């Protein structure tokens, strides 16, 4: 009777250690993969921004227009709608 309890506890601890180890491994792998993709997207965004800056400088335009948004398309609430 005692040996069954000991073997059951041993099996449960083995399963717990295995599950914990695999969980840590997969979560680390997932964070590494997501982090590398995030870094790649940041690098792409920087390259794209540098390309846009070069194009605007080549065309003689300012980097950011005074009217970044078209003022005719902005809908402002009337004074009574506050």
N, C-alpha and C positions, 0 to 999 in steps of 0.2 A: 504494500500500500504506500509506504513512504517513497519507494523508488519511483513509482508512477508520478507522484507529485513533483519529485525532483526533476525527472526527465521532462515533465510538462513545463515546468518553470524554465528549464534550460532551453527547450524548444522555443518558448515565447520570447526569451531574451535574444535568442539567435535571430528570430524573425524581426524583432524590434530593431536590432542593430543593422540587419540587412536592409530593412525598409528605410531607416534613417539615412544610411550611407547612400543608397540609391536616390533617395529624395534630394539629398545635398548635391549629389553629382548632377542630376538632371536640372535642378534649379540653377546651379552654377553654369551649366552648359547653356541653358536658356538665357540667362542674363548676359553671358558672353556674346551669344549670337545677336540678341537684341541690341546690345551696346555697340557692337561692331556695325550693325546696320544704321544705328542712329548716328554714329560717327561718319559713316559714308554719306548719309543724307546731309549732314552739316557741311561736309566738304563740297558736296555738289551745290548746295545753296551758296556757298562762298564763291565758287567758280562762276556760277550763274550771275551773281551780283557784280563780280569783277568784269564779266563780259558786258553786262548792261552799262556799267560805268564807262567802259572803253567805247561802246557804241555811241553813248550820249556825248562824250567828249569829242569823238570824231565828227559828229553832226553839229557840234557847237551849241548844244543845248545844255541848260543847267542840270545838275545831277537830280535835283528834285524841283518840280515846278512850283510856282507860287500857289497855284490852285491845284493841289494834288488830286482832289476830286473835282469833277465838273460842277461848278456852282449851280448850274441850271437843273441838275438832277437831284440836288439836295432838297429834301422836303422838311421844312421847319414848322413846328407847331405854332398856331396862332397864339396871341397873348392870353386868350381866354381858356386855352386847353391845359394850362399848367396844372 
